[in-house]
Amino acid sequence: MSEADRMCLKGCVTLVTGASRGLGRALALALGAAGAAVACAARSADDLEATVTGIREAGGVARPFRLDVTHSDEVVEVVAAIERALGPIDVLVNNAGRIMEKKTEEMTDGEWETMLATNLSSMFWCARAVAPSMMARGRGKIINVGSIWGRMGVARHTAYCVTKAGVEALTRCLAVEWARHGIQVNCLAPGYMATDFNEEQLDDEKIRRRILSRIPLRRVGQPDELGPLAVYLASPASSFMTGHTLCFDGGQVIAG
């Protein structure tokens, strides 16, 4: 197999959650450009169309699927619909998530539970839904999108940090349990990226300077820079890699 073939995803069916914007859209576009048929899932049908159109205009194959990942029964239904439309899912990219800035003592039970459901439980539900088909075929790839904040203590972001730490633990556990079925599970942990999650902070020059001072490369990442790493994890090139978290942060974690 040539090096080009090892990074090719032709014939691969991929599900990307949270594909309507930000990192999810960038990941979906990259996977589509590598040859995968991409099931783009999110709650916002209008924004999903922009992602699907971008993949198709580049010559790829994509279908939109409306999905609220906080409902486990809906996850099962949509996974079944994707497999009817495109075939068995070869790669799951668990990307859907949200962030909340709030003092811990002011956070309500409902807000805490919503963060858990969106950022962590949803990844468990999606992985559980695609696993049987992957096990039956003896192969599959799951890519969970975490955050370097899962390794840090950040004031007013307790729920976000806790759920992202859970994503890493989920990745390790699934990788060990499902390795014998040929399923590889890895995690991407971005740092500060130029997305709408960080738009308000990055538009404030004082805050932006403070953020950049913590990043050795002195810049934030661009969403399309993360795409090739997801393609690598989804492709045969990473066939001996499982249970790992790859930090994509300009050196922030190692700088402490």
N, C-alpha and C positions, 0 to 999 in steps of 0.2 A: 504494500500500500504506500503510495507516494505521500509526501508531507501535505500536499494540497488535499488529497483524499481524506487524510486523517482529520482535517478540520471541516470537512464537508458534511452538511446535514440533509442532503437530498434524500427524500423518502422518509424523513423523520417527522413525526407529528408532535408538536409542542403546545402545551397549555401555559399561557402567561397570565397570572392574575394581576389585577391592578394595572392593566395594559393601556388605560385610557390617557395617561399623562406621565410626565416626569420620567423616572427611571424605568418604570414598566413599559412605557412607549419605546424608549431607547433600546431596551432588551428585546422587545418584540421585533423591532425593525432590524436589529443585528441578526437575530435568529432567522428571520425571513430572508435576509440577504445571503445567509450561508446555505440556503436551500430548504429550510424546514417549512412545513405547512404549519402555520401558527393560528391556534385558537386564542383569540384575544378576548379576555374576560374582564368585566368591571361592572360597576353599578350604573355608570353614565353611558347610555347608548349613543348619545350624540358625539361625545369625545372618542368613543371607541371607533367610530366610523373614520375619524382622522387617522388613527393608527392603521386600520385595515387598508385604507386608501393608500397610505404611504408604502406599505409592503407591496401592494398590488402594482403600484406605479413603478416600483423597482423591479418588477417581473416576478414577484413572489406570490405565494398562495396564503390567503388569510381569511378567516371567518370571525365575525363578532358574536359574542355570547354574553348576554346580560347575566351578571352573577353578583349576589350579595354573599360574600364569603363568611359572614357571621351567622349564616343559617346552614347547619350541617346537612339538612335534608335537601336544600337547594343545591349544595355542592354535589351531592350524589346524582341529582337529576341532570345537572349541566354536564358533568363528566360523561354520563351515559349519552347525552345528546351529541357531545363532541365526538365520541367514538362511533356513533352512527353516521355522523356527517363526514368525518375525516379518517377514521380508523383508530386503532389502539394508540393510546398516548405513550410516546417513547420518552418524552422529557416534560417534567413539571417544573415550572419556575414559580415558586411561591413568593410573590412580590407585594401583594396587597398589604397596606398598612396605613397607619395614621400616627400623628404626633399630637401631644397635648402638653402645654405649658401651664402648670398650676401648682400652687403650694400643696404639699401632700396632705396637710391637715384640713384643707378645704375641699379635697376631692370627694365626690359622692360615691356611693356604692355603684350606682349606675355607670358613672364615668369610668371607674376602675374596671368594671366588668366588660364595658365596651372596648376598652383598650386591650384587655386580655383576649376577647373574642376576635378582634380584628387582626392583631399583630401576632398572636401565638396559636390560639385554638384553631383558627382558620387554616393554618399551615398543617396542623395535625389532621384536620378533616380532609383537606385536599390530598395529602399524602396517603391517607387511609383509603380514599376513594379510588386513586389510580393504582394502588399496590396490587390488587388481585390480578389485574390484566398483565402487569409487569412480571409478577411471579410466575404466571402461567407461561410466559414467553422466555423466562430466564434472563431478563435484562430490563434495564430502565435507569433513568437518571432523574434525580430530584435536586434542584438548586433552590435553597432557601435564602432569601435576602434579609440579612440582619443589619447590624450597625455597629460601628466601633463603640457607640455609647452603651452597648451591652457589656462592655468591659470597663466602663467608667462610672463614677458617681457624679451625676449632674443635677444641681439644685433645680427644683420645680419641674423635673422631668422623671420622677420616680417610676411612674407606670411605663413610660416608654423604655427606660433603661432596663427595667425588670423583664419586660416582655422580650426585648431583643437579646438579653442574656439567655432567656428560655429558648429562643430560636437556636442558639448555638448548642444548648444541651439536647434539644430535640434532634438536631442534625447528627450529633455523635451517637445517640441511642439508636436512631433508625439505621444509621450506617452500619453499626455492629449487628443489629438484629436481622437486617435484610441483605447483608453481603452474600449469604449463602444462596440467595435467590438471584444473584447477579445485578442487584440494584445498588447503584452508587448514590450517596447523599452527601452533598457538600454545601457550604454556606459562603455567600459573598457579604462582606461587612464594609460598606462604604463609610467614608468620613463625610466631611462637608462637600456637598455637591451643589451645582448651580441648578436647583429645581425650585418649584413653588413652595416646598417645605421651608426653604431657607431664604426665600426672596426678600422678606421684610428685613431680616437681619443683615443680609448682604447689601441692601440698599442704604443702610445706615452706615455712613463712612467710619464713624468711631467704632461701631461694633465690628464692621468688616476688618478694620486694622487689627483689632484684638484677636479675631478669629485667625487671620492669616499669620499672626505672630506665633501661633501654636503649631503651625504646619511647616515642617522643614522646607518643603518645596515652595512655600509662600504663595500658594494659590489654591483655589478650590477645584474640585474635579468637574469635568463636563459629563453629562449623561452618556453621550456617545462613546466616551472612553471606557465605560464599564462593559459595553456590549461585547467586544472581542473576548473578554474574560469569561463571560457567560457562554459564548460559542465554544470556547475551549472546554469548559466543564460539561457541555452538552455533547461534545464530539468524541469520536474514538481516541483522540489524542490524550484524553485524561482517563484512559481505561484502567489504570492501576491506582487511581486516586479516590479515596472516600473518607468521610468523617472529618474533613478539614474545613477550617474557616480562613478565607483569604481576605485580609484587610486591604482596602483600596482607599488610602487616606492621605497620601502625600507624605507619609512618615510620621503622622501625628501620634499613633499609639507607641511607637518605639521611642519617641522623644519624651514621652511621659507628661 
